[in-house]
């Protein structure tokens, strides 16, 4: 199987393999197969959550692609194809990472020409609208720069809802939404459900109301399908607890009752025995600037036995790490509970995990469930391996690493160091530390995600260099640590800038946290020249001069950031983020973009799913599941729209 599939705009499409799938027993194969179907059925939900015009626009663009009778070899048609591919990739019209609206790359007049030479009767028109009205509205949304500008706007001085064009709130201001959920929270006990997670907040006759995402509510047509496949999967579950988990999830999808979702989360965390596992639901809140609404996502996976050994060692020693962490004793957990850890391979990606994919998962998100029951942390081995295989020969190291030693280290230890840092971040980082009585982490508002990711990263950076890691047999040599540090700072100070457009600032939480950490240690270590910017032949490089000192700086910052989270110190969070994480050195940025451009690489990657084929021949009952890797990007996207396009087009 070839990892690389294709490249366009700022994106590349890769494939992941599903190692050992063929050797799983039939029950597990079928369990994965049915869960995979459920994982694809909520795709339309995410599209609609991202923006209310997304499903319409996808349908219009796909109809043009399928029926346009003009010249399909022209440069303009190629540009149109690229736009369509970008929309597919982003699950909508906004860039998946920057969340700014994608430029169509074609003139408005060409769009008109595409529409008029396509098959009009194939366009799906929402009820109550004429063809002309509908097309002109879609055209306006795509081409008018003042409409639907940004999916998630985090500018602190603006109304975060009004200026964000996601579809989680309708006719509601930020103050109203915050007030609405604050009221619900104060009237709840100390184990509140995730209020607002699974609904659209609307204003009806001057009153706020929630449209809940459930079987007989909003998104019901897709949810019905998810329930159908989950119910089939249940018959092949590996144990009682998995069955119970699915049962609660189905009930939750039927009723929208968040207490049932909590019940599902608790069972899901407890279930550790099975080999196959999955996520399916309204999970992460990054798409909502207020961090309340969950975007729909799904992952089906199974354990990678070999690599899991590594994270078992880490999690078994969780208490040691907590006790030796450099944070104030007041903010340490006396007892670190339930840090489970495993390495998985994904078998199917859906919703917000597709095609852009996380490399680790740490769930559930509910704070009190985490405190009482712990969380599940996973590193996704087949995804990280695909990334590494693709990257090692890209030329990036040769261009941006500051010495041949650094390149050697990266090639030898980069994969291992990256995995260890992810393991430490996911298994220990997020679960470490304690919040002071009475403090609610919501106080950090739009800075929370960045502060939390910073904290988890720092925990990893501090401990990867600890002698304990060598004693535990996880770190083979000091060079492996160096490779980890080199690559973190090279990325945080230099290479991640390739993902920011000229003139823009950093918005995304993980990118913010990486620059925050890198720039802070650079500034703090300046008197001793711990980290240095080197200039050679008009190129800028980062060199670490003192790894031991650098580790101390990571520890100092970890202590600071833990205090901010534990005390809910909004002013300190704002200062740290605004001073270190957001702004970009314009001159350096231009230089990096120019060097990167010469390499002709794509800064973002996403993954195609394999295709599973259920064998029922000759006896009519399922007797095997075959796996294929040969579907290309366009075919996969069109097939998903056709086979899993369950939601009507409404633009609401
Ligand atoms: Zn994280």
Boltz pocket constraint, residues with backbone or C-beta under 6 A from the ligand:
constraints:
  - pocket:
      binder: B
      contacts: [[A, 362], [A, 425], [A, 430], [A, 452], [A, 453], [A, 456]]
      max_distance: 6.0
